[in-house]
Amino acid sequence: MQDLSLHRVAVTGIGSISSLGHTVPAIWEELKEGRSGIARITRAPAEQLHIKIAAEIKDYDETAYFDDKELPFYDRFAQFALIAAGEAIADSGVDFAQDELGAETATIIASGVGGWTTIDSSFMKMFETGVARAHPLTVPRMMISAAASQVTMKFGLTGPAFCVSSACSSANHAIGEAFWMVRTGRARAAVAGGSESAISMIGQRSWESVRVLAPDTCRPFSKGRKGMVIGEGAGVLILERLEDAQARGAKIYAELAGYGLSSDASDIVIPDQKGAERAIAQALATAEMNPEDVTYINAHGTGTVMNDRIETAAIKTVFGEQARNLKVSSTKSLHGHALGAAGALEAVATVKAMKEGVIPPTANYETPDPDCDLDYVPNTAQELKIEGALSNSLAFGGLNAVLAFRNL
């Protein structure tokens, strides 16, 4: 029986910026059409890199969003967070000044590395050009929590606020912890998601050394896949108590019904199937959903051989025979792996898919892999009513976070 002292949680606003576009409507069109945002890298000299592709945000002009007084305070990742949060808040129609709602709203914005652009450029100036001192705003720009702070200040959110950083699960952890705060009454609403901008010479060279990057494109679950592609961007969800959203006649994308999290406690880079299984099972349990209640899974789906195989096996173990009826796709094949923002981009895609009844495809899929034998919605979107959905994040360090959504 559901604990009536707990509030149900509605998603009433979404915002995003990624390699697919600068707004949710633009991104959604690309997702539906299966058009990938992966292209030749421009934020670092491609000729000096072994891996010459990334999923960068295209045609981005920071001066179109921020004035000259604001820009010195914002690293690129904070800019993305502010843009996505602004879109999500406008989409929700929430007035945070009304009834002092801003004081009862949690702000949890995740990032894996924070102000990487500031760190990278500061190192370049100091060690290549011999500049003796760092810019006085270096620390406020590079802090991993800077995006969360800037969002609170921009939108007058004076409730609980913090950053979550747990590698590729950062955004799912942020959204999940915001869910618990609203569910248990610690907050009436939440602005939650993640932001990342880590595409640079140092960043790419570092990832190259791990040997997990694909040289051509990202093709999750497809035989012959060669790895992941680094992306950037931000995604933000507005969460509210369901009764509040219904009372004001809000548009509701879905109910955020459950959240599962676990630690592999195994290896810093190699995923463990049991850890993934525990997080998936816990998300279902907290949502009071059975395997047959789930229609769609937005997979972690990085495109690495081991990760895709282990995630597939974990899904099959938890769902049993129902796994054969699931639609499973990886939108990382389209917007790249945005690290600490990945889960937020995928949560936005998941609830939009639920609202529209369209499942975005796994792009670049070529050949079935015997170790990955589920329905990955290859290359072409499918129209289907989604009753329940999961969004998986399985991070380096064995830090797993899974969100469960229910259609209303």
N, C-alpha and C positions, 0 to 999 in steps of 0.2 A: 504493500500500500504506500502511496506517495505521502511523504511528510508534509502536512498542510501548513506547517510553520515555515516552509521554504517557498520562496517565490519562483515562479516560472520566469524564464528570461527570454526576451524577444530581441531580435536583430532588426532595428528600425532605420538604420542608415549605413551606407557603405561608401568608401572613397578609396581611390587607388591611382597610382602612377607607375608605369613600368615601361619596358621596351615595346609594349604593344600599344601604348597610347598614354595620354595625360589625364584621362578621365575614365570612369567606369563604363559609360556608354561606348566610348571609342575602343577600350580594351575588350569589352564583351563582343563587339563585332569581329575583332580579330580572332578571339577564342572560338567563336561559332564557326568561322570560316577556316580554322586551322592554319592561320598564317603566322609563321614564326617570327619573333623579333630578333632572332640570332643573326648577326652579321659581322663583317670584318671590324675588328676593334679600332677605335679612334682615340680613346682616352689614354693610350700608351702607344709608343711606336711599334706597330705590328712587325716591322722588319727586324726588330730586335728580340722578338718572342718566338718560341717554338709553336705555341698555340695562338693563333691569330684571330680568334673569334670570341665574341662575348654578346650578351644581351643588354646593350646599353639603351638608355632612354634617348630617343632621337629628337632632334629639333628643340632641345631644351634651352630656353633663355630665362635665366634667373631674374633678369630685370623686368620681365613681364609679370612676375608674381610678387616681387619685393622691391622696396625703394632703397635708395642709397644709404639711408640711416639704419635700415634693418640688416642689410646684407653682410656687413662686417661681423655680425654676431652669429651667422648661420653657416655651419658646414653644409655640404651638399646633402648629407643624409637627414639633417634637421629640416632643410628646405622641403625635401620629399615628404617628411612626416607632416609638416604644416599644410602642404597642399592636399594630401590625402585626408587629413583630419577636417580641413575646411569643407571639402566635398561631402564627407560623411555627415558632418553636423548639418549642413544645408539640406542634404537629402533626407535627414531624419525629421527636420522641422522642429527640433527641440529648442526651447528657449531656456538657456541655462540661468538667465537672470530671474525667471519667474519662480516665485516661492523659494528663492535662494537655492535653487537646484544645483547650481555650480558648486556649492559647499558640500553637497552630498553625492557628487559625481567623482568616480575614480578615474584617474588617467594613468594608463599603463602602456608605455610605448617601448617595444623591444628593439634591440640591435645586437648583432653579433660582434661587431668591432667598433661601432661608433664613428667618430669623426676621422675616418681613415684618410679622406682627402686632405684635411688639415695636417695630419701627421706626415703624410707623404710629401706634401709641398714644403713643409717646414724642414724636413730632413734634406730635401734637395737644395733648398736655399742655404742652409747652414754648412753642408758638406761639399757642395759643388761650387757655390759662388762665394763662400767664405763669409757670409753674413754672420756677425758675432752674436746677435741676440734674436730670440724668437719674437714673433708678434705678441703684444700684450694680451690679445684675445685668444691665443692658442689654446689654453686650457679650457676656457668656457666653450670653445668650438669643438674640441676633441673629446670631451667627456661622453661616455656612452649614454649617460642620462640626459644629455643636452636636449635631445629631441623631446623627451617627456616634459622637461621644464619649459621649453619654448612653446609647446602646445598648451600647457596650463596658462601661461602668461598671455598668449594670443587670444584665448577664448574664455578667460576668466574662470578657470576651473580650480577651485580652492579646496577640493576634497583630497582624499588620499592620492598620492602620485609617486610613481617610481618606475624604474627601468628593469626589465628582465634581460639577462644575457646568458643564453644556453645554446650557443652555436646555432645549428640549423633548426632547432626547436624553439628558439627564442620567442617568435611571434605567437605560436600556439600556446606556449606557457603564459604569455601575457594575456591573451584572450581568455584562456582557461581560468587564470587567477581572477580576472575581472568578472567572469561568469560566477565564480564562487562568492565574490563580494556582493554582487547584486542578488544572488540566490539566497544568501543568508541574511540579507538586510544590512550588511556593513556599508553598502552604497545603494542609492536609488537608481543610479545609471552609471555607465562607464564609457569612456573613450579608449579603445584598446586596439593594438595592432603592432606593427613593426616597420622599421625603415632601415635601409642599407644602401651604401654607395662605396664599394671597395674595389672598383675596377681601376687598376693602375699598374705601372711597371713592377713595383715591388709586390703588389698583390698577385698579379698574374704569375710572376716568377716563383712566388711562394707556392701557389697552387700547382704549378707545373712540376715542382719538385716532389709533390705527393703522388704524382702520376695517376690522377683521377680525372683529368680534363680530356674531353674529346677534341680531336683536331678538325673534325668536319661539322658535326651537328649533334644535338642531343636526341637519342632515339630510345627512350625507356622501354624496357621489356622486350625489345626486338633483338633477335639473334644477331650477333656481330656488333652490338653496341660497344662504344669505346669510352664512355664516361660522360661527365656532366659539363655544362657550360655556365660560367659565372654570369649572373644577372645583377640588376640593381632595381631599386624602386621602393615603394611603400604601399601598405594597405592598412585601413582603419575601419573598425566596426563600431557602431553605436549600439550599446546594450541597454535595455530598460526592463524594469519589471513588466511582465506581460499585462498585468491589470492596469498599469499606468498608460501603456501604449494603447490598449483597447479603449480606455476612458477618453483619450484625446483623439481617437479615430485615426491613429497613425497607420501608415503603410508598414506592413510587417513582412520581411523577407522570409523569415523562418524562426523557429524556436531553437535557441542554443540549449540543448537538453542535457548534455553530458560531457564529461571531461575525464580522460584517463592519462595518467603519467607514471613513468617507471624509469628505473636506472638499470642498464645492463650489468654494471659493476664487473665488466669483463675486459674490454680493450679500448684504447683511446680512439682508434679509427675503425676497427672491424666490428660491424653490428652483430648483435646476438638475437637470434630468433625468439627466444623465450621472453626477452625484454619487450620486444615489439608486441608479442602476444598479450602480455600483461596489460600494456597500455590500451590496446584495442578492446580487450575484454572489460577493463574498468570503465572505459567510455560508454560502452553498451550498458553496463550495470548501473552507472549513475544516471543514465538517461532512461532507465527502465525499458530498454528496447531489447527485443529478441533479434537473432540473426535475420529472420525473415522480414523484420521491419525495415531493413536497410536495402535501398535500391542502388546506391552509388557510393563509391569511395574515391575521393581525390587522393591519390597515392603520393607518398613521399617521392617515389619514382625518379631517382636522380639520373638514371642511365648508366650507372656503374654495374658491372656484372654481378658482384656480390650483393649489393644493396637490393637490387631488383629481385634477385632470387630469394633472398631471405624475407623480404616483405611479402612476396607471393606466398611463400610457405607459411608465414604467420597468419595471413588472411585465411588460408585454407584450413589451418588448424582451428582457429576461433570460429569460423563460420560453417565448417563441415560441408555438407552437401549444398548448403545455400550459397557457398562461394561460386558455384557454377552459374548461379542466377544473377550475380552481381555485375554491374558495370563498373569498371576500374579504369581511371585514366590519370595521366600525369601531365598537368599543365606546365610543368618545367620544360617540357619539349617545346613550348611556345614562348614563355617569358624568361626562361633560364632559371638557374638556381640563385635566388637572391639572398641566400644565407639567412641572416637573422630576420629578414623580411619575408622569407619564402612562405611561411605558414599563413601570413596575413594576406598575401596575394592569392593564395589558394583558398582561404576561407571566403574571401570576396567572391572568387569564381564559383565556389560551391553554393553559397546562398543565392547567388544570381542564377545559377543553373536550376536551383529548386524553384525559384520564383517564376522562371521562364519555361520550365519543362524541357530544357535542352542540355544534354550532356556534352561538354567540350571534349574533343578527341585527344588521343595521344598522337602527336604529330611525328612524322618521319619514320613511322613504323614500316619495316620492310619484310621481315621474315619471322615466323613464329619460333619461339625458343622452347624446347621441351621442358626446361626448368621454370618457365613462366607461361603457364597454360590457362590463364583466365581470360575473360573478355575485356580487352584493354581499349575498346572503342577506337580502333585504329584509323587514323587519318581523317575521318569524317564524323562530324557531330551527329548525335542521335536525339531525336525528339522522344521524350519519355517523361511521364509524371514521376517525380522523385518524392517518395513518402518519407524516407529517412536517408541521411548521408553521414559519412565520416570523412574527416580530413586528417591525414596522418603526417606527422613529422618525427623523423628518427635521426637524431643528430650524432655527430662526432662526439666522443666521450660517453656514448651510450645513454644519452638523455632523450627520452621519448615523450611525446605529448600528442594526444589524439582528441579531436573535438567531434562531438556527435550532434547533429542537427535533425530537427523534426519539422515536417511541413505542417502548416496550420490551415 
